[in-house]
Amino acid sequence: MAFSRRLLSGYAGQRAGSDSGHAADLADDGGGSSFPAEQRSRWLPASCRERVKEHLASAGDLVPGLDLPPEALFCWTAADMEMFFASGGYVKPKLRLLYYISPECPQTIVDLVSPSLRMQNWACTVRPEPGNTPIFVWEGSRPSIDPSPTLSRGGLVNRVAPVLPITRKVGMLRALQKWCSCRRQEFPPPWYPVTFELPTSLEEWKQHVSQHPAKRWIYKPNGGARGVGIILVSAVEEVDSPERPFKERCRPQRPEDLHASPLEERYFAPTGIIQEYVQDLQLLKGHKFAVRAYLLIARVQPLLVLLHGAAYAKVCGQEFDSQCFTQADLFRHVTEQEFQKMGGQVHEDWKVRPVMLLEELAQELADETSGSAEVWLEKFWAQVQVICHQVVDTFRESLRDGAQLGMFEILGLDFVCKADGSVSFLEANRDPSWVIDGGAKKAIIPTLVTDLLHIVLQAHGESCTSIADSLQTCTGRYKFRVLIDETCSREDLEAIGCGREKKRNSAFYEGEEERHIELDGRLLLPCRRLEMGDFLLVKLEEAAASSSVRRSEVAPDGRDELRSFLQTPSTCRGGW
C-alpha cells in the first residue's frame, strides 16, 4: 500500500478537516452511502459486512470510518480498492455488479431469470470479465465458468456440486444402494424399480433374469437425456450372448446420435443401467404417462429443501401394449417429450400429446374410473413427499463435506404411477426442460422460476427473513412447500415432552407434542412453523430429553408407521 500512503497525505487531512460528517455517513452504510443509488445492489449476501471488514484492503483502516462498500468485493480490482482508500473515499470506482448466464442456457431461461436479477440493480454478462466477479451464476448443461470466486464472496450459483452424481443414472443407483446399505434395508426401496449397473453387474443381472423370466427391462445410458440411447430389452440374448458379447455391443455416444432416426439400431454405452420396466401401469385412456415434479435445494447450510406444488404429465403418443416391446415400440414406452416430437419421422399423421397439468390428469383419470380427482392427488403427493425426503437423504451427508453456502439447484424428478395407486421414482434431472411448449408449462414454469429466485435470495440474503414469510410473498398460483428446514433449534425439541410443564412451543400443533413416529432412526414430527402437511425430520439423539421418544434396538423399516401417520386426520388432507 505504498502508493496509498503517498496519496493519503494529500487527501486524508483535507477530508478530515472539511467533511467530518461524510465519514459518519459512510460508516452507516458500510462505506457506500455516498455512491449513486443506481449503482447499489438491492441484495447483499449474509455476513457481507463481516467479509468486508476481514478483507485485506480494509485491514489497514487508513481512514477512520471508511470501509469498502460490500459490492466492491465483487466488482473492484485491487487497484480500485487502493485508490479508494488512498483518496479517503473521494475517488469512487463504479459499483457495477453482474449476473452471469451461460451461453448454453435456452433463451427461455434468459427471459425468465433476467427480470428478477435486474431488479437487484445487476447487469447481465455471458462471459467472465477480469476483475468483475458475478454475484450470481446460472450455469447451463456444461460448466462454463469457475464458481469459486462467486461462492467465496457469498454470491449464488445454481449448482450443488455433491448433487451431480444422483442426476446421472449410475450415480442415482449407487447412491440408493449405499443408502439402503447404511440403513440395513433391502435394495431397492419399494418405490424404485430393480436396477443393475452395466457392465459392472452384468452377470448378476443375468442371474436375476433367469429367476424372473417374465420381467421386461429398459436400458438407459449414464448421463443420457431426451430419450437418447434407450433400449428395450426382453431377453438376456439382446444384451449379451456368446455370438455377440456385451462389450461388442457398446459404443460411446456421439454428437450425431442426438439427430439419428429415433428407431434405428442403438448401441449400449460404456456405462449405464438396466432397470426393470414397470408393466402394471396406470394408463390415461390407454396411454402411458410419467409425471415431472420439481425439487428445490434452496440452501445447503443449513439445509433448506422445498417441493413445488405443481407437476405435469408427459404422455406417450402411441397406445400402451405390454406385449409390444421392441425398439419399434419406443413411442409406446418413452414419455420424454423431445423424443415424442420425433414421432413424425417414422409414423404418418403423428400427433404429439401435449403435457398436462397434474390436476387435469387427475380429473381425466377420475372420469375414466368414476373416482375422485382430489383423492388421487392427495395420494400421489403424499407418496411423492416421502420419496423426496428419502432421495434427499441419499446425498445429505455429502452436502456437509462438499457443498458451499451460496449453492442452490432445481431438480426435475420423474415418477410413474402403478395400477394399484402406488408411485415409482425413476430419476432426477439436472436442468429440467425449460421449454414452454404448451399451456401446462406456461402455467408452471414462469412463476416457478420467479418464486425460486425469490426464495433463494431471501434464504441467503443480508436481511434474511423466515421461510414462512418468504413463501407468503411468492406470487405464483402453485406454491413451494417446505420438505426440510434444518434451522429448527434444539429449544424447539426440548419443549416437546410427555407430561412436562413447559411453555408450549408455538411451532407445533395444539396437542401434537406426543404424536410422532420413528422412521429409519429419526423422529418424524408435524410442524406448524413450516407448512401444514410438511414434516420435520429430526435426529433421535437430538431429542433424547423427550420422554415421548422410544428408541428401537433395531432401526424400523418405517413404511407402515409412515403410512399410518399420513392417514391420520391431523395431517394434510389437501393436495397442493
N, C-alpha and C positions, 0 to 999 in steps of 0.2 A: 504493500500500500504506500510505497514511496511517493508515487505520483499524487496520491490522495493527500498526503501530508503537505506537499508543496502547495497544492491548491487550497488546502484548508486554511492556511494563513491569510489568504486573500478573501475568503468567503465567510468563514465561520464567525470572525469577530464582527463583521458588518451585520451578519444575520442576527447574532445575539443582541446587538445594540438596537437595531431598528425594527425587529419583528419578533419580539418575545412571545406575543400571543400566537404567532404562527406555529411555534413548536408545540404548544399545547394542543392546537387543532390536529397536528399530525399525530401526536401521541394518542389522541382519542380514537383515531381510525387506523391504527397500525401504520402510520406514516403516509397515508394516502388520501387524506381528506381533501387536499387541495388539487387532486387530479380531476380532470373533467369527468362528469357523471357518465358520459357516453363511453369512457374507457374502463369504467369499473365493472367488475364481474358481479352479477346478481347472485351467484352461487359460489361459495368457497368451501373447501373440504374441512371436515372437523379437524381441530388441532392445527389449523394452518398458521395461526399466530405463534404457536409454540415452535413450529418449524422455522418461522421467520427469525425468531429470537436465537435459535440454535444455529442459524446459517453463518458460515464463516464471514460473510460480508458484514454481518451485524455484530460480530464478536468484539470489534474494536470500540464500539459505542463512541464514535468520533464526535458526534454532536448529541448532547443530551436531548432526549425526547424525539429523536429522529430514528425511525425504523423503516425497514423496507416495506413497501406495500405488499400484501400477500400475493398479488398477481405476479409480482416480479420474479417469483421462484420459477414460473413457467415461461416468461417471455423476455427476460432480460439476460444479456450476456454478462460475463464477469466485468467487462469494461463498462457496461451500462451501470452496474452497481457501484463500481469505483467512482465514476463521475458523479453519481447521485450523492454519495456520501462526501466526496471531495468538495462539492459545491454547497454543502449544507442543505441539500434538498431543493436548491433553486433550479438546477438542471434536471429536468424530468424526462427521461426516455419514455416513449409511448408505451402504455399498457394495452397490449393487443393480444388477447387470449384467443387461441384457436381450438377448434374441434376437428378431428381427423376422421374422414370416412374413406375406407378402402376403395380404390377404383374398381375392385371386383364386385362391389355391392350392387345389386339391381337398383334401377332408378327409383323403384318403389320405396326402398329404404331411405334413399337420399331425401325424397319428398316427405316421408313420414317423420324422420328423425330431425331434420334441419329446423323446422319451426320451433320446437321446444328448446333447442340449443341456441338458436339465435335470440330467443327471449332472455337468455343469460348474458347477452352482450358479447357473444363469441362469434368469431368469423370462421368460415369453413375452409379447410385445406384438404387436398387429395394427395399431397406429397410432403414428406418430412422437410422442415425448414431448419437449417442450422441456427442454434441459439434460441429457438422458439419451440418449446415442448408442448404438445397438445394437452389441454386439460381433460380432454375426453377423446376416447378412441373407439370407433366402431369398425371392427375388422370384418373382412369377408371370409370366403371359404378357405383361403390360404393366408398364412401370415405375411404381412407386407410392411410392418413397422415394429420396431423394438418397443414393447410396452413398458420396459423397466423404468425409463426416465419419468413417464407419466405416473406410474404407481408410486415411485419413491417420493414424489411431491404431493401425494394424496389425491391424484386425479383418478379418473374412472376408465375402465377398459372392459369391453363386453366379452371377455373370455375368462373362464375359471379354469386354469391350467389342469388341476387334478381331475376335472370332469371329462376331459377329452377322451380317455380310454373307453368310457361307457357309451360314447356316441359312435363307437365302431363295433361291429358285430362280435368280433373275438373279444374285445375289451369288456363288453357287457357280459358275455358268457363267463369269462374269468372272474369278474367282479362278483357275480351271483354265486359262482362255485365257492369262492373264498368266503362270502357272506354266510352261506349255508354251513360251511365247514366250521367257522368260528362259533356258530350257534348250535353245532352238533345236530343240524337238521338235514334231512334227506334232500338231495338235489334232484330235480329242480323244485322250487316252491310251487304250490298249486296253481299259481297264476302265470307261470312261464312254461312254454312247451319244452318237451325233452329236446335237448340240443347237444351237438357234439362239434368239436373243433376239428377241422380238416386242414392238413393231413395228420395232425398230431394224434387224433383219436380215431383214425380210420378203422383199425381192427376192432376197437371197442364198439364202434357204430355197427360194423358188420355183424358182430355177435348179437347186438341188440335186435337187429333186423331179423336175424334167424329165429329169435324168440317171439317177435311180433310182426309176422309177415303181412298183416293187413294194414299196417301203418303206411301213410304216404309222407313224402319228405320234400322240403324246399331248400335248395342251396342258395346261400347269399354270400357274395364275396365281401371280404373285410374292407370297410371303407366305401362300399358301394352305395349308390343312391339313384333315385328316379327309376328304379326297376332294372337298371343295367346289370347284367351278369347273373340274373336269377335263373335257376334251372329247376324244373320239376322232376322229381325222382320217385319212381315206383318200385325199383328193384336194385339190389347191390350191383348187378351187372352193368347198370347205367352209370356207375361211378368207378368201379374197379373190377377188372377181370384179368385172367391170365393172358388173354389175347391182347388186351389193351389196358395196362395198369393205370392207376390213377395219375401217376406222375406224367404219363404221356398225354393225358387229357388236360394238363394245366398249361396256362399261358398268362403272363402278366397282362393286365388290362391296358389297352391302347387308346389314345385320344379318339381315334376313328370309331371305336366301339360305341361312343355316345350317339353316333349318327347311323349306325348299322340298322339293317332291317330288323324289326322287333322280333321276328320269328326265325331268324337264321340260326344255324348251329352255334352253340356257345361253348366256351372253354371254362373250366374251373380256374379260379385264381390261385396264386401261390399259397394264400391263407384265406380262410373263410369258415363259415359254419354250415352245418346241415341240421335243419330243425324240423321237428315233427309238424306236419301240416295239420292244422285244426280242421277237421272234416265236419264235425257236428255243429255247424254254424247256425246262428240266427240269420235269416235272409230277409231282404227287403224286396218283396214281390219277385222272389226267385233269384235275386242278385246278391252277391257277396258285397259286404261293406266293411270298412275299417273306420275307426274314429281317431281323429287327431285332437289332443288336448295340449295345453301349454303350461309348462312349469317354469317359474321364475326363481332363480337363485339371486336374490336382490342384494345380499351382503354375505360375506364369508366369515367375518369376525366382528361380533358374534353372528352366528348363522341365522339368516332370515330367508325362508323359502315360502313361496306363495303359489297357489294353483289358480289359474284363471277360470272364471265362471262360464266361459263359452267354449264350445268344441264344435267341430264339423265332421260330417261323414263323407268319405270317399267311396264311390260306388262303381263297381265293375260294369262295363258296357254289355258284356255277354252274360246270359243266364248261367248260374252256377250248376255244375253237374260233377259230382264227386267221381263218377266213372270216366269222365273225360279229363285225363291228367297227363297230357303230353305237352311238348313245347308249343304245339299248335293251339293249345288251350290256355295260353298265358293270360289272355284278356278276360277269362273267367275267374282268374285267381289272383292277379296282381292289381291291387287297388291304386297304386301310385298314379296320380293324375297326369304327370308328364308322360308316363308310359301309355296311359289310356288315350292320350291325344294322338298317339301314333297309330291307332287302330285303323284309320282311313287308308293306311299304306297297304293293308292286307285284307280289309273287309269292305265290300261295297255298301253304300248307304250307311256308313258308320256314324253313330252319334255318341258323343261323349256325354255321359250323365253328369250334370253339374253337381258340385259339392252341396251338401245340405246342412243347415243349422241343426244342432242336436235335437232341439225341440221339434223341428219339422220331421226329423227322422222318427222320433218317439211317437208323434201323432200318427204318422203313416203306419208304423208298426202296430199301434193300438187299433187303428181302423181295420187292419187285416185280421187281428186276433180278437176283436171286441174287448180289448183290455183297456188299461188306464195309462195314458202317456205320463202322468205325474208319478205313478208308482214305478214305471220303468226308469224314469230319470233319477228318482231317489235311489233306486237300487244300483244303477250304473255309477253315480257319483260316490256313493258310499264305498263301493269296491275300489274305485279309482283313487280315492283318498288314501286308503290303506296301502295300495300298491305303491303309490308315490312316496309315502313315508318310508317304505322298505327299500325302494330304489335309491332314495337319498342316503339311507343307511349304508349302502354299498360303497359310497365314496366319502362318507362323513369324516372318517378318521384321516383320510388323506388330505382333507382341507386344512386340518390343523398344522400339517407339516409343509404342504406345498402351495397353499393359497395365500394371497396377499390382499390386505384391505384395499378396496377400490375395484376388485374384480367382481363382475356380475355376469349373468348369462341367462338367456331364454332358450328353453329346450322344447322341441315338439315331441310328444310321446304318443306312440301309436298303439291302439288296442283293437281287438276283435271281440265280438260278443258271441257266446255259445247259445245253442238252442235251449239249454237249461237255465239261462239267465246269468250265468257266471261270465266274468270278464277275463280275458287273457292279454297280458302285456307282450308286445312284440319287440319294440326297440325305442331308443331315444335318439333324436335327430338334432344335431347342431345346425344352425341356420335353417329352421323350418321354412317351408315355402312362403315367401312374402308376396308372391304374385297375386294380385287382386283380380281374379278372372271369373268372378261370379258374385251374386248378391250375398251369399253366405259369408264369403271372405271380406266383402266390403263392410258387412255389419260387424265384423270382429276385429280385423287387423288394424285399421287406423287408430281406433281408440285404445286397443291393446298396447300399441307402441307408445302412444302418448302417456297412458297411465303407468306403464312400466318405467318410463323415464322419470316421471314424477316420483314414483316410489323410490327408485334408486337414488335420485338426487336427495330426497328427504332422508333416506337411510344413512347417507354418507356426509350430509351437509353440516356446516358450522352451526346452524340453528336447527339441529335435528329435532323433529317432533316425533311423537309416538306413532307407531304404525297404524293404530286405530284412527288417529287424526289424518294421517296421510291417505288412508283408504276412503275416508269420508269426503275428501276433496277431489277424488277421481271422478271423471265426468262420463265415463263410458256406461252404456246400457248394461254390459256384463262387467262384474267386479272381480278383482283379485281377492282371494281368501287366504288367510294365513294357514300354513301347514306346520311350520316350525319357526319358533322365535326363541332364541337362546338368551334373550335379555331378561327372562324371568329370574328374579333374585331368590336367594336362599330364604329370605324372610317370607316370601310367598308360600314356601313349603312348610316353614315352621308353624305357620298359622293353621295348618291342616292337621287336625288330630281328633281322635275319638274321645269325647268327654273332657277335652282340655278347655279351660276357661281362658280364652284369649280373645283379643279384639278380632272380630270377623274380618277376614280379608275380602275386600270388595271385588277381587279378581274372579272369585268363584261363585257359582250359582248358589242361591239360598238352599241350604240343606244338602249340598252336594259334597261336603268335605269327606264323607266316608265312602263315596261312590268312586270306585276305581277298579282297574284290572291290571294284572301283570301281563306284559307282552314281551317275550324274548328278554327277560331280565330287566324290564323297565316298568315304570309306573305310568299308566295312562289316565290322565285327568281331564275332565271338561273344564274349559277356561273361558270366562266371560270377557276377560280383557282382550282376547284376540277377536274371535267372531263365534257366534253360536254355531255349533256343528263342527268347529275346528277343535283340534286336540293338542295338548302339550305333552310331549314325551319327556320324562324326567328320569334320570338315573336313580335307581332304588337307593344307592348308597347316599345320595344327597337328601333323601327323605327318611333316613334311618330313625330320626327322632319321632316320626309319626307312628303312634301305636296302631294306626289302621293299616300299616303296611305289613303284609305277610310275605316273608321270604320263602322261596321254594328251594329245596335241596337240589332239584333238577330244573333247569330252565324249561318252562312250559312252552308248548307249541304256540299257544296264544290265539289261534284262529277261532276256536269255539267260543272262548271268552270274548273276543272282539266282536264276533257275530252277535252274541247275546247282548253285548253292551250297545251296539249300534241299533238294535231293535227295541231298546227301552224307550219309553215316551219322552224322557228328558233330553234325548239327543235331537239333532237337527232332523226334522221330518221333511223339510222343503228341499227342492233341488238347489239350483244356484241362481 
